[in-house]
Amino acid sequence: MGKDKLRKWAENESFDIVFEPPLKEIVEGATFKQNEWGSTVFGNDNPITLELGCGKGEYTLALAKKYPERNFVGVDVKGHRFWRGAKTSIQEGISNVAFLRTRIEFVHHMFGKDEVSEIWLTFSDPQKGNESGTKRITSYHFWERYKRFLKPDGIINIKTDSPLIYKNALEEIKEHGAELLVENGNIYESDISHFPVDIQELLEVKTYYEQIWLAQGDTIKYVQFKLNG
Ligand SMILES: C[S@@+](CC[C@H](N)C(=O)[O-])C[C@H]1O[C@@H](n2cnc3c(N)ncnc32)[C@H](O)[C@@H]1O
């Protein structure tokens, strides 16, 4: 085990904005903080947004800074990655952000019915060999989990470099009667002036992986939708 990872994990334990429910108990059915994030973590009832697969957490942090009247939780299984976002949040005194180390397969154990208003899925792994989508966190298979804690009018945002994720999301929205709100297959080279201004501004924030894919010449795609029931 690399020393740097161990140091970051140890430091995460000292951060009061980082949470790591014991995976073994969660797998066996335990829950963690369901319907308690507002009262015990943020100290208010403001709407909660999740970034699932947040990596270094810079997008979660950017959202938290842009919307101080909302709360944000970055979720990733790799705690040494979001250590960066957590550390910066603490250094900058950002109080509407938290990080949760878990597998997204179990995220519905950690948020209760209607507890979450919005989800961002940023540069998720396309899981190319996984035809059925059971491992792809952007797929309908996972929407079934998200429905358990997303408000009925809650919004899902997918920002991706992956043609597979983009195509799949559009197909599944149609197939399962979800409501497509906004989409574009090449956001930086298209006219998106008809998008809501907030979204135009947000799409300018580039994540760590996004910068890598952009440098390789990949096009960036965006889909926003509501599950509706
Ligand atoms: C390609 S990276 C993108 C990170 C970040 N969103 C960005 O754009 O820079 C995908 C992230 O999702 C996380 N991830 C993938 N599958 C996961 C799962 N099932 N549960 C939790 N985290 C997962 C990985 O650990 C990784 O940090």
Ligand as a Chemical Component Dictionary entry (heavy atoms), coordinates in Angstrom:
data_LIG
# 
_chem_comp.id                   LIG 
_chem_comp.type                 NON-POLYMER 
_chem_comp.pdbx_formal_charge   0 
_chem_comp.three_letter_code    LIG 
# 
loop_
_chem_comp_atom.comp_id 
_chem_comp_atom.atom_id 
_chem_comp_atom.alt_atom_id 
_chem_comp_atom.type_symbol 
_chem_comp_atom.charge 
_chem_comp_atom.model_Cartn_x 
_chem_comp_atom.model_Cartn_y 
_chem_comp_atom.model_Cartn_z 
_chem_comp_atom.pdbx_ordinal 
LIG C1  C1  C 0  -13.287 8.251  -14.432 1  
LIG S1  S1  S 1  -13.362 8.683  -12.755 2  
LIG C2  C2  C 0  -14.181 10.276 -12.799 3  
LIG C3  C3  C 0  -13.919 11.073 -11.556 4  
LIG C4  C4  C 0  -14.486 12.490 -11.554 5  
LIG N1  N1  N 0  -15.927 12.501 -11.650 6  
LIG C5  C5  C 0  -13.902 13.296 -12.678 7  
LIG O1  O1  O 0  -14.627 13.606 -13.638 8  
LIG O2  O2  O -1 -12.710 13.630 -12.613 9  
LIG C6  C6  C 0  -14.646 7.628  -12.119 10 
LIG C7  C7  C 0  -14.725 7.652  -10.594 11 
LIG O3  O3  O 0  -15.845 6.871  -10.214 12 
LIG C8  C8  C 0  -15.471 6.055  -9.113  13 
LIG N2  N2  N 0  -16.333 4.853  -9.175  14 
LIG C9  C9  C 0  -16.523 4.055  -10.262 15 
LIG N3  N3  N 0  -17.389 3.064  -9.968  16 
LIG C10 C10 C 0  -17.740 3.244  -8.674  17 
LIG C11 C11 C 0  -18.621 2.556  -7.790  18 
LIG N4  N4  N 0  -19.302 1.485  -8.198  19 
LIG N5  N5  N 0  -18.755 3.024  -6.532  20 
LIG C12 C12 C 0  -18.062 4.118  -6.125  21 
LIG N6  N6  N 0  -17.221 4.814  -6.905  22 
LIG C13 C13 C 0  -17.080 4.385  -8.171  23 
LIG C14 C14 C 0  -14.007 5.756  -9.294  24 
LIG O4  O4  O 0  -13.391 5.444  -8.064  25 
LIG C15 C15 C 0  -13.508 7.065  -9.917  26 
LIG O5  O5  O 0  -13.005 7.961  -8.930  27 
# 
loop_
_chem_comp_bond.comp_id 
_chem_comp_bond.atom_id_1 
_chem_comp_bond.atom_id_2 
_chem_comp_bond.value_order 
_chem_comp_bond.pdbx_ordinal 
LIG C1  S1  SING 1  
LIG S1  C2  SING 2  
LIG S1  C6  SING 3  
LIG C2  C3  SING 4  
LIG C3  C4  SING 5  
LIG C4  N1  SING 6  
LIG C4  C5  SING 7  
LIG C5  O1  DOUB 8  
LIG C5  O2  SING 9  
LIG C6  C7  SING 10 
LIG C7  O3  SING 11 
LIG C7  C15 SING 12 
LIG O3  C8  SING 13 
LIG C8  N2  SING 14 
LIG C8  C14 SING 15 
LIG N2  C9  SING 16 
LIG N2  C13 SING 17 
LIG C9  N3  DOUB 18 
LIG N3  C10 SING 19 
LIG C10 C11 SING 20 
LIG C10 C13 DOUB 21 
LIG C11 N4  SING 22 
LIG C11 N5  DOUB 23 
LIG N5  C12 SING 24 
LIG C12 N6  DOUB 25 
LIG N6  C13 SING 26 
LIG C14 O4  SING 27 
LIG C14 C15 SING 28 
LIG C15 O5  SING 29 
# 
